[in-house]
Amino acid sequence: MSTRAPKALSFLFLIGSALAAEAETPKPTLGAKPPEGAIVLFDGTDTAKWTRAKMEDGFLREGPTTKGKFGDAQIHLEFNIQPLPGGKRPHGNSGVYIQRRYEIQILNCHGRKTPSKGGCGAIYQFKAADSNQALAPGEWQSYDITFRAPRWEGDKKVENARITVVHNGVVIHDNVDVPRKTGHGQKEAPAPGPLHLQNHGAKVTYRNIWLLPLK
């Protein structure tokens, strides 16, 4: 515990430094390396840490769930909404379910001026992203998520979950208080939960996924 938190804080400081150079580096967190103590969930070599996982051309397909469960964590992942043939507009619908309870939406929202509670980067149906940072289908994008699990006294929740999301190097949720599960997430509970990458009928691929436990 005492050795992990400073590493996480150092990494978040580096992200903050990258944000200051946003104009020069549009996607500063792509390829981010896992810090000391992180669990590498997917590096393109196998799907051993997942259930119901499919790998295609070295990338993870939508739909799997981690075998491991976690509480407070820093999560990095990169995703790519696959374009449809013939220039059709894909919805690219997927989502990152933290503990299978709280969803960060993935959707093709490139070019939309106003973020929505159902748009890319939203804490699904709870809070829209502060700004739309979605790139075009076919481009790799990154989420850096800092998750603080709810606090419980027995079966009574005494503090809500809190979520920070950095999308393509830009903070779109800053330590947001999340009072309940979101979307189709599972019921809140004191027990830790897995990471789930939603399959919602669209082709979305993932790479460079790691998770740093924060306690």
Secondary structure, DSSP 8 states (H G I E B T S, - for coil): -TTHHHHHHHHHHHHHHHHHTTTT-SSTTTT----TT-EEEE-SS--TTEES--EETTEEES--EESS-BSSEEEEEEEEE---GGG------EEEEETTTEEEEE---TT-SS--TTSTT-BTTTB--SS-----TTS-EEEEEEEE--EEETTEEEE-EEEEEEETTEEEEEEEEE-S--TT-----SS-B--EE---SS-EEEEEEEEEE--
